[in-house]
Amino acid sequence: MPKKDYTAILLTIIAFAISIAMIVVVGKNEKSLEHIIKSSGLLAPLVTIIVYGILSLTPIPSDPLTLLSGALFGPLLGIFVSWMGNNFAALVEYVAGRGVGAIADFEARKKSLPWGLSKLPVTSPWFLIGGRFVPGFGSKIVSVLAGVYKIGLWKYVWTAAVANIVGSVIYALWGVGLMKLF
């Protein structure tokens, strides 16, 4: 097995280990996460963006963090922080997808996928943007699929950024509104 394959396997194992650890830690310490961000002072936006990247390795959606960004940072900075965080998270998921594709030797197995999955229009910008709006795990699935299908990095980044700005505006402003309500 080439060295590149070992690297992909190692990175994927590390990503899954971090994912499991984060599910446990975040699940037990929701309020602690908010406290960590609030107590980070001027570094709070950067800390929040890093948290987005860490959460991307878990099945935990980033929507509550985007609401929190709006509530903590206000409308403009909240939108910017959540947009950058979601873009960073998307990139982490894409890289994880590349690792999964390498481990699974996806190119060789693609034609034997059931239910016509090999015909998904994963290379289409419309799929890469629109799929991110599927409630629940749409964005994570699109990100991983883009990595597995080896979509070009530039195409992936700009389509993720377009979709993420829409979600960031909606959820961050919602977080600002909730903060004003309470």
C-alpha positions in Angstrom: 0.0 0.0 0.0 1.5 3.4 -1.0 2.4 5.9 1.8 -0.4 8.2 0.6 -3.0 5.5 1.5 -1.6 5.1 5.0 -1.8 8.8 5.5 -5.5 8.9 4.4 -6.3 5.9 6.7 -4.5 7.6 9.7 -6.3 10.9 9.1 -9.6 9.2 8.8 -9.1 7.2 12.0 -8.1 10.4 13.8 -11.1 12.3 12.5 -13.5 9.5 13.7 -11.8 9.5 17.1 -12.1 13.2 17.4 -15.8 12.9 16.3 -16.6 10.4 19.0 -14.8 12.5 21.7 -16.6 15.7 20.6 -20.0 14.1 20.7 -19.4 13.1 24.3 -17.7 16.3 25.4 -20.2 18.7 23.7 -23.2 16.6 24.7 -22.2 16.9 28.4 -20.9 20.4 28.3 -23.2 22.6 26.1 -23.1 25.5 28.5 -19.3 25.2 28.9 -18.9 25.8 25.2 -20.8 29.0 25.4 -18.7 30.0 28.5 -15.4 29.3 26.6 -16.5 31.5 23.7 -17.7 34.3 26.0 -14.5 34.2 28.1 -12.2 34.3 25.1 -12.3 38.1 24.9 -11.0 39.4 21.6 -10.2 35.9 20.4 -13.8 34.8 20.7 -14.5 35.0 17.0 -11.4 32.9 16.2 -12.3 30.4 18.9 -15.8 30.2 17.5 -14.5 29.5 14.0 -12.3 26.7 15.4 -15.2 25.2 17.2 -17.1 25.1 13.9 -14.2 23.1 12.4 -14.2 20.7 15.4 -18.0 20.2 15.3 -17.7 19.4 11.6 -16.2 16.0 12.5 -19.3 15.2 14.5 -23.0 14.6 13.5 -23.8 17.7 15.6 -25.2 20.4 13.4 -23.7 23.9 13.5 -27.1 25.7 13.5 -27.1 26.3 17.3 -23.6 27.7 17.1 -24.7 30.0 14.4 -27.6 31.2 16.5 -25.1 31.7 19.3 -22.7 33.7 17.0 -25.5 36.1 16.2 -26.5 36.5 19.8 -23.0 37.0 21.1 -21.4 39.0 18.3 -24.4 41.0 16.9 -25.7 40.9 13.3 -22.6 41.8 11.2 -19.8 40.1 13.1 -22.2 37.2 13.9 -22.9 36.7 10.2 -19.2 37.0 9.3 -18.0 34.6 12.1 -20.7 32.0 11.3 -20.0 32.2 7.6 -16.2 31.8 8.1 -16.8 29.0 10.6 -19.2 27.2 8.3 -16.7 27.5 5.4 -13.9 26.2 7.6 -16.2 23.3 8.7 -17.1 22.5 5.1 -13.4 22.4 4.2 -12.7 20.0 7.1 -15.6 17.7 5.9 -14.3 17.9 2.3 -10.9 16.8 3.4 -12.4 14.0 5.5 -14.4 12.9 2.4 -11.1 12.8 0.3 -9.7 10.5 3.0 -12.8 8.2 3.0 -12.7 8.1 -0.8 -9.0 7.1 -0.8 -9.5 4.4 1.8 -12.6 2.9 0.1 -11.0 3.1 -3.4 -14.1 4.9 -4.4 -13.3 5.3 -8.1 -13.1 1.5 -8.5 -16.4 0.9 -6.6 -18.4 3.9 -7.9 -20.2 2.0 -10.7 -21.5 -0.7 -8.4 -23.3 1.7 -6.0 -27.0 0.7 -5.4 -30.1 2.7 -6.3 -28.3 4.7 -9.1 -26.2 6.6 -6.6 -23.3 6.6 -9.1 -25.5 8.9 -11.2 -25.8 11.7 -8.6 -24.9 15.0 -10.1 -22.2 15.6 -7.5 -20.1 17.6 -9.9 -22.9 20.1 -10.6 -22.7 23.5 -8.8 -26.5 23.3 -8.3 -26.1 20.0 -6.4 -23.2 21.4 -4.4 -25.2 24.5 -3.4 -28.7 23.1 -3.2 -27.8 20.0 -1.4 -26.5 22.1 1.5 -30.0 23.3 2.1 -31.4 19.8 2.8 -32.4 20.0 6.5 -30.4 18.0 9.0 -27.2 16.7 7.5 -27.4 18.0 3.9 -24.4 20.1 4.2 -22.3 17.4 5.8 -23.3 14.9 3.2 -22.6 17.2 0.3 -19.2 18.1 1.7 -18.1 14.5 2.2 -19.5 13.5 -1.2 -17.6 16.4 -2.8 -14.4 15.1 -1.2 -15.1 11.4 -2.1 -15.9 12.4 -5.7 -12.7 14.6 -5.8 -14.5 17.7 -6.9 -12.0 20.5 -7.6 -11.1 22.5 -4.5 -12.0 25.9 -6.0 -15.4 24.7 -7.3 -16.1 23.2 -3.9 -15.1 26.3 -1.9 -17.0 28.8 -3.9 -20.2 26.7 -3.9 -20.0 26.1 -0.2 -19.4 29.8 0.4 -22.5 30.8 -1.6 -24.7 28.4 0.3 -23.1 29.2 3.7 -23.7 32.9 3.4 -27.4 32.4 3.1 -27.6 30.1 6.1 -25.3 32.4 8.1 -27.5 35.4 7.5 -30.7 33.6 8.4 -29.5 31.9 11.6 -27.2 34.7 12.9 -30.0 37.2 12.5 -32.4 34.7 14.2 -29.9 34.5 17.0 -29.8 38.3 17.3 -33.6 38.4 17.4 -33.7 35.7 20.1 -31.2 37.7 22.1 -33.5 40.7 21.9 -36.5 38.7 22.9 -34.9 37.4 26.1 
